[in-house]
């Protein structure tokens, strides 16, 4: 069974999202979904059943070693999440993603959460490469990738379905030999 992650980041906490968090996840998407759905290829988590199905798919993936989903809490409030939507042990490649309520942004929480995920991916899982994909207009996401040392490798044209429209998707990546940990905070 995969080790459960729990990490304190200043006043925020990063830990595995579990089925019993479905109501909190649904509430987060009800409150912030319009903002999230501008950048995410999936939707439909505003109700508890949809949120539970989403979490359960990651719980199964965690057991199989193919996916991970973490919640970000400030106090008792779920404000976002980070995830590995895919982990391929054979090729030693994973993709990382994030979502965060606007009220929690600008504090470095996502940068430090993803840094912890990269530490885990490279040191504990022995992965070779982690990819970051984001829409070209998602400047906050791009800045986090840059801050963490990801390299922009190119843009996939009209591959990203958002609200029945196809958008471009930038591909960023970092290799295990390039990862030296989180740079000091400025």
Secondary structure as the mmCIF struct_conf table of DSSP 4:
data_model
#
loop_
_struct_conf.conf_type_id
_struct_conf.id
_struct_conf.beg_label_comp_id
_struct_conf.beg_label_asym_id
_struct_conf.beg_label_seq_id
_struct_conf.end_label_comp_id
_struct_conf.end_label_asym_id
_struct_conf.end_label_seq_id
HELX_LH_PP_P HELX_LH_PP_P1 UNK A 2 UNK A 5
STRN STRN1 UNK A 6 UNK A 9
TURN_TY1_P TURN_TY1_P1 UNK A 10 UNK A 11
STRN STRN2 UNK A 12 UNK A 16
HELX_RH_3T_P HELX_RH_3T_P1 UNK A 19 UNK A 21
HELX_RH_AL_P HELX_RH_AL_P1 UNK A 22 UNK A 36
TURN_TY1_P TURN_TY1_P2 UNK A 37 UNK A 39
BEND BEND1 UNK A 41 UNK A 41
BEND BEND2 UNK A 46 UNK A 47
HELX_RH_AL_P HELX_RH_AL_P2 UNK A 48 UNK A 64
TURN_TY1_P TURN_TY1_P3 UNK A 65 UNK A 65
BEND BEND3 UNK A 66 UNK A 66
STRN STRN3 UNK A 68 UNK A 74
TURN_TY1_P TURN_TY1_P4 UNK A 75 UNK A 76
STRN STRN4 UNK A 77 UNK A 88
TURN_TY1_P TURN_TY1_P5 UNK A 89 UNK A 92
STRN STRN5 UNK A 93 UNK A 100
HELX_RH_3T_P HELX_RH_3T_P2 UNK A 102 UNK A 104
TURN_TY1_P TURN_TY1_P6 UNK A 105 UNK A 106
BEND BEND4 UNK A 107 UNK A 108
HELX_RH_AL_P HELX_RH_AL_P3 UNK A 109 UNK A 119
HELX_RH_PI_P HELX_RH_PI_P1 UNK A 120 UNK A 124
BEND BEND5 UNK A 125 UNK A 125
BEND BEND6 UNK A 128 UNK A 128
STRN STRN6 UNK A 129 UNK A 134
TURN_TY1_P TURN_TY1_P7 UNK A 136 UNK A 137
HELX_RH_AL_P HELX_RH_AL_P4 UNK A 139 UNK A 147
TURN_TY1_P TURN_TY1_P8 UNK A 148 UNK A 149
STRN STRN7 UNK A 151 UNK A 162
TURN_TY1_P TURN_TY1_P9 UNK A 163 UNK A 164
STRN STRN8 UNK A 165 UNK A 175
HELX_RH_3T_P HELX_RH_3T_P3 UNK A 176 UNK A 178
HELX_LH_PP_P HELX_LH_PP_P2 UNK A 182 UNK A 185
#
